[in-house]
Amino acid sequence: MRLFFAYWPSPSKAEEMVPWVEGAHALYGGRMMRTDTLHMTLAFLGPADETATQRLVTACQEWTLPSGSMVLREAGRFSRAKVVWLGPSSADPTSLEWLYQANQQLWAYLAPLGWSSRESAFRPHVSLLRNAGRGPLEALHGPEVHWTPGRCVLVGSRPTEAGSRYTMLAEIPLVHAAP
């Protein structure tokens, strides 16, 4: 099983992201993310055995992370991974300080348990498509999605032919940052 921590939107908030998913699919093809799997990964851990997974489930019950407001309105692409995504604007990083702090705090919690980040930099995003074709990102538009995450979860992911199957393993309480 592969593990990751993510901010998970409510079903109604995930529905607000659907026009972006559909628009991206119309432009670039690929495999659309199911509405019930849309999320913003805070930390991808990778494969873990049952013992490591149980240690994480137990440990994260003692943690808290910040949450705050963001506006998802900027499309992006991870070309090598063939992923098209939606994220907060990179033009205003100061209003997202809480989000970058959450990522750093989570890795600080994980380090004593033997986990370290594989990413060179954190780019907050919600994946819309996998196996996306090429095309200009300027063509992708959708409504702004105003989101204040209410849940951060530890997720177990098992790959299947139809896409990954996710299991919520634990939840980290959130503390809302002052505006």
C-alpha positions as MATLAB code, in Angstrom:
seq = 'MRLFFAYWPSPSKAEEMVPWVEGAHALYGGRMMRTDTLHMTLAFLGPADETATQRLVTACQEWTLPSGSMVLREAGRFSRAKVVWLGPSSADPTSLEWLYQANQQLWAYLAPLGWSSRESAFRPHVSLLRNAGRGPLEALHGPEVHWTPGRCVLVGSRPTEAGSRYTMLAEIPLVHAAP';
ca = [
       0.000    0.000    0.000;
       1.200    3.529   -0.795;
       0.545    6.245    1.786;
      -0.051    9.966    1.563;
      -1.495   12.797    3.646;
      -3.987   15.119    1.967;
      -6.474   17.883    2.519;
      -9.752   16.259    1.478;
     -12.645   18.384    0.204;
     -16.261   17.865    1.180;
     -18.415   16.265   -1.532;
     -19.947   19.651   -2.374;
     -16.517   21.311   -2.668;
     -15.277   18.462   -4.866;
     -18.317   19.027   -7.117;
     -17.164   22.639   -7.596;
     -13.928   21.260   -9.076;
     -15.715   19.058  -11.629;
     -15.893   21.768  -14.368;
     -12.091   21.901  -14.255;
     -11.831   18.100  -14.517;
     -14.250   17.988  -17.454;
     -12.619   20.951  -19.190;
      -9.160   19.414  -18.827;
     -10.398   16.089  -20.185;
     -12.009   17.786  -23.193;
      -8.696   19.489  -24.000;
      -6.096   16.854  -23.131;
      -7.838   13.462  -22.904;
      -6.372   11.134  -20.302;
      -8.023    9.621  -17.241;
     -10.249   11.950  -15.242;
      -9.960   11.861  -11.473;
     -13.208   10.694   -9.916;
     -14.997   13.366   -7.910;
     -14.734   11.283   -4.718;
     -10.932   11.076   -5.107;
     -10.119   14.777   -5.638;
      -7.685   15.955   -2.957;
      -4.631   18.126   -2.280;
      -1.629   16.020   -1.283;
       0.416   17.500    1.559;
       2.956   14.675    1.770;
       3.429   11.595   -0.408;
       5.188    8.846    1.552;
       5.179    5.977   -0.920;
       5.016    2.257   -0.132;
       4.704    1.140    3.481;
       4.256   -2.167    5.227;
       1.586   -2.865    7.847;
       3.888   -2.062   10.793;
       4.922    1.358    9.428;
       1.313    2.122    8.523;
       0.084    1.311   12.038;
       2.842    3.467   13.576;
       1.674    6.389   11.438;
      -1.993    5.869   12.290;
      -1.108    5.921   15.988;
       1.336    8.849   15.787;
      -0.848   11.203   13.784;
      -3.590   11.063   16.416;
      -1.354   13.394   18.460;
      -0.735   15.911   15.675;
      -2.516   19.054   14.503;
      -2.046   21.007   11.277;
      -3.114   24.470   10.135;
      -5.888   25.176    7.668;
      -6.902   28.420    6.017;
      -8.550   29.856    2.954;
      -7.330   29.480   -0.603;
      -8.705   30.062   -4.064;
      -8.041   27.375   -6.662;
      -7.820   29.111  -10.033;
      -4.509   28.261  -11.694;
      -4.039   25.251  -13.970;
      -0.697   23.513  -14.214;
       0.966   20.402  -15.557;
       3.556   17.908  -14.376;
       4.767   16.898  -17.836;
       6.812   13.844  -16.890;
       3.939   12.404  -14.844;
       1.351   13.478  -17.477;
      -0.775   15.121  -14.780;
      -2.901   18.245  -15.255;
      -3.805   19.989  -12.018;
      -5.616   22.911  -10.408;
      -3.968   24.954   -7.682;
      -3.966   28.237   -5.859;
      -2.374   31.136   -7.680;
       1.395   31.225   -7.309;
       1.206   35.030   -7.579;
       0.189   35.497   -3.937;
       2.252   33.108   -1.768;
       1.955   35.242    1.396;
      -1.771   34.487    1.753;
      -0.903   30.771    1.561;
       1.743   30.812    4.269;
      -0.428   28.486    6.387;
      -0.438   25.912    3.553;
       3.343   25.817    3.194;
       3.609   25.725    6.991;
       1.297   22.671    7.044;
       3.562   20.874    4.573;
       6.703   21.693    6.571;
       5.086   20.819    9.899;
       3.872   17.490    8.557;
       7.373   16.537    7.383;
       8.732   17.596   10.796;
       6.268   15.164   12.405;
       7.242   12.422    9.950;
      11.050   12.761   10.206;
      11.412   11.044   13.623;
       9.410    8.125   12.196;
      11.959    7.694    9.391;
      10.115    9.449    6.551;
      11.659   12.171    4.384;
      10.320   14.171    1.475;
      11.140   13.044   -2.062;
       9.991   16.364   -3.543;
      12.403   19.229   -4.150;
       9.617   21.788   -3.599;
       5.988   21.685   -2.498;
       3.508   22.819   -5.177;
      -0.030   22.712   -3.761;
      -2.426   21.252   -6.317;
      -5.437   19.051   -6.949;
      -4.808   16.531   -9.739;
      -7.521   16.661  -12.409;
      -6.189   14.185  -15.000;
      -3.678   11.392  -15.260;
      -2.103   10.278  -18.568;
      -2.981   13.661  -20.054;
      -2.061   14.529  -23.607;
      -0.296   17.695  -24.655;
      -1.921   21.043  -25.242;
      -1.715   24.672  -24.135;
      -2.649   25.268  -20.501;
      -3.896   28.744  -21.390;
      -6.938   27.042  -22.962;
      -8.067   25.541  -19.625;
     -10.495   27.716  -17.677;
     -13.061   27.184  -14.976;
     -14.728   28.877  -12.032;
     -12.669   29.906   -9.025;
     -12.997   27.401   -6.202;
     -12.869   29.017   -2.754;
     -11.770   26.350   -0.289;
     -10.967   26.204    3.407;
      -9.968   22.582    4.033;
     -11.846   20.962    6.882;
     -10.110   17.568    6.801;
      -6.555   16.276    6.547;
      -6.394   12.509    6.194;
      -3.830    9.733    6.001;
      -4.750    7.721    2.915;
      -3.753    4.248    1.829;
      -3.692    3.832   -1.951;
      -3.860    0.528   -3.803;
      -3.479    0.648   -7.595;
      -6.124   -1.082   -9.734;
      -6.713   -1.159  -13.487;
      -9.457    1.455  -13.106;
      -7.296    3.760  -11.001;
      -6.223    3.771   -7.380;
      -8.540    2.677   -4.596;
      -8.220    4.934   -1.553;
      -8.821    4.023    2.086;
      -8.942    6.697    4.796;
      -6.737    5.414    7.623;
      -6.630    8.367   10.043;
      -7.496   12.043   10.322;
      -5.375   14.903   11.668;
      -7.270   17.676   13.484;
      -6.967   21.092   11.849;
      -6.456   24.469   13.473;
      -7.751   27.333   11.353;
      -5.193   30.058   10.711;
      -6.128   33.662   11.374;
      -6.894   35.611    8.156;
];
